[in-house]
Amino acid sequence: MKKNDLQPWLHEQWVLPQEGNADCVCAMEDVLEVDTRPYDAQRPVVCLDEASTQVVADVTPPVPMQPGQPARQDCEYER
């Protein structure tokens, strides 16, 4: 294994759909479609960040890192 193949300081935030939840996947694809629209000055896309909250517990367990791929964790959490 080469040096820095595993980078434990990196992680990516994902929305990991629950098994068999097609509605969630469909909604995520709609959001991705909005992000790929060409620029339109008459209808600009406005992005808002969520309010800062305390993350207490993960709903879906994170996917561990692998060589060449950082760890991935779901953005859904339980307070």
N, C-alpha and C positions, 0 to 999 in steps of 0.2 A: 504494500500500500504506500502511495506517495504521501509526502508531507502535505498537510492541509486538504487531503481528500475528504476528511470529516471536519466540518466547521461547526462546533457546538454552539458558537455564539450567534449563528444565523437561524432564523425560523421564519416561515411564511404563514400568513393568516389566510385561511380558506373557509369557505362554507362547505362543509362535508354533509351532503344529504343523507338522511337516514335510509336504510335499506328499504326499497320498495316505495319510496315517497316521490312519485312522478310529479305531483303538483309543485313540490319544492324545486325540482330540477327545471320545470317549465318556467317558473318565476325567475330563477337565476338566469336562464337563457334570455328572457325578456330584458333583464337588466344589462346583460352583456351586449345585446343588440343596440340598446340606447348608447352605450359607450363607443360603439363603432360607427355611429352615424356621422356623415360629413358635417363640417361646420356650417351653421345657418344663422346669420345675424338676426333674422326675424324671430327665430326660436332657439335661443341659446340654452345649453344644458347647464343647469346649476347643481353643483354637488354640495351637500351639507354633511358635516361630520357629526357623529353621535356625541351626546353629552358624555363627559367622563364619568365612569362608574367603577365601583370596586368589583373586580372579578374574584369570586369565591370558589367556584367549582366548575370544571369542564363538564358539559353535557355529553359530548362525544370525546372519547380518548384521543390524544394527539397521535399522529403518525410519526414514528421515530425517523431520525435522519439516516441516510444511506450515502455511500460514496457518490459525490457529485450532485446530491440533492439535499437541501436543508430540511430540518424538521418542519412538519406542517401541523397546524392546530386550527380547530374550528373557532369561528368568532362567536358562536353561541355559548352562553354560560348560565349558570344558576346562581342566584344570589342567596 
